[in-house]
Each structure stands twice: as C-alpha cells, then as structure tokens.
Amino acid sequence: MNIRDLARRYLPILTWGAEYTGKTLTNDLIVAAIVTVMLIPQSLAYALLAGLPVQVGSSPPWHRSSSTRSSAPRGRWRSAPWQWPA
C-alpha cells in the first residue's frame, strides 16, 4: 500500500473532496440551517423538561457540565433524570 492509498484511507475528504461542487455546498448550507432551526428549540425544551433553567439548554455542549451544576438548585443535580428528586 503506497502513501496515497494510505492517505485516502484515513482522510476520506481526499476522495470525495475532488467531486464536491457548488451545488453540493449550497445543499449542505441549507441542511445546516434547517438542523440549527430545529435543534435550538429542542434543546431549550429539554432543559425545561429537566426542570433546569432555559439558559442551560442554550449553552454549548462543552459548557453544559459546569453550567448545569451551577445553575441547578442545590442538591438537584444527578447523573440521570430518573435520579432527580421529584
């Protein structure tokens, strides 16, 4: 196996990137906008269902662990929803 085949095996963009067109980019941007519009209200609703402030649902995932613990009422944070006190 030569270096080109090895690179294509571990970096698939080298294979399909040559066929990527402006139409494909347009379609990808449309899909990204639709997914964003759907996920923002969904994440806010999940925060409300969990009994947490809405700000927790609007925070990025890499900030959730610290912001959820600091935003939740004391003693309320558990690792899973079914462990939360009623």
C-alpha positions as CSV (number, residue, x, y, z in Angstrom):
1,M,0.0,0.0,0.0
2,N,1.5,3.3,-1.0
3,I,1.3,6.6,0.8
4,R,-1.5,7.9,-1.5
5,D,-3.8,4.9,-0.7
6,L,-3.0,5.2,2.9
7,A,-3.8,8.9,3.0
8,R,-7.1,8.3,1.2
9,R,-8.0,5.5,3.6
10,Y,-7.6,7.8,6.7
11,L,-8.6,11.1,5.1
12,P,-11.8,10.4,3.1
13,I,-12.0,14.0,2.1
14,L,-9.2,13.4,-0.4
15,T,-11.5,11.0,-2.3
16,W,-14.8,12.9,-2.3
17,G,-13.4,16.4,-2.0
18,A,-12.5,16.4,-5.7
19,E,-16.1,15.8,-6.6
20,Y,-17.5,18.5,-4.2
21,T,-19.3,21.1,-6.2
22,G,-21.0,24.5,-5.6
23,K,-24.4,22.8,-5.7
24,T,-23.3,20.3,-3.0
25,L,-22.1,23.3,-0.9
26,T,-25.4,25.0,-1.3
27,N,-27.3,21.9,-0.3
28,D,-25.1,21.4,2.8
29,L,-25.7,25.0,3.9
30,I,-29.4,24.6,3.5
31,V,-29.4,21.4,5.6
32,A,-27.2,23.1,8.3
33,A,-29.7,26.0,8.6
34,I,-32.6,23.6,8.9
35,V,-30.9,21.5,11.6
36,T,-30.0,24.6,13.5
37,V,-33.5,25.9,13.4
38,M,-34.8,22.6,14.7
39,L,-32.2,21.9,17.4
40,I,-32.3,25.3,19.2
41,P,-36.0,25.0,20.4
42,Q,-35.5,21.3,21.1
43,S,-32.5,21.9,23.4
44,L,-34.5,24.6,25.2
45,A,-37.4,22.3,25.6
46,Y,-35.2,19.5,27.0
47,A,-33.8,21.9,29.6
48,L,-37.4,22.9,30.7
49,L,-38.5,19.2,30.8
50,A,-35.5,18.5,33.0
51,G,-36.5,21.3,35.4
52,L,-33.4,23.3,34.6
53,P,-33.2,27.0,33.6
54,V,-33.6,27.6,29.8
55,Q,-30.1,29.1,29.8
56,V,-28.8,25.5,30.3
57,G,-30.4,24.4,27.0
58,S,-28.9,27.3,25.1
59,S,-25.3,26.7,26.3
60,P,-22.9,24.9,24.1
61,P,-22.3,21.2,25.0
62,W,-18.8,21.8,26.2
63,H,-20.1,24.2,28.8
64,R,-23.1,22.1,30.0
65,S,-21.4,20.1,32.7
66,S,-20.2,23.2,34.6
67,S,-23.2,25.5,33.8
68,T,-25.8,22.8,34.6
69,R,-24.3,22.1,38.0
70,S,-24.0,25.8,38.9
71,S,-27.5,26.7,37.5
72,A,-29.4,23.8,39.1
73,P,-30.8,24.2,42.6
74,R,-28.5,22.8,45.3
75,G,-28.9,19.0,45.7
76,R,-30.9,18.8,42.4
77,W,-28.1,17.7,40.1
78,R,-27.9,14.0,39.4
79,S,-26.3,12.0,36.6
80,A,-29.7,10.9,35.1
81,P,-33.2,12.4,35.0
82,W,-34.8,9.4,36.8
83,Q,-32.4,10.1,39.8
84,W,-33.6,13.6,40.2
85,P,-35.8,14.3,43.3
86,A,-39.5,14.9,42.5
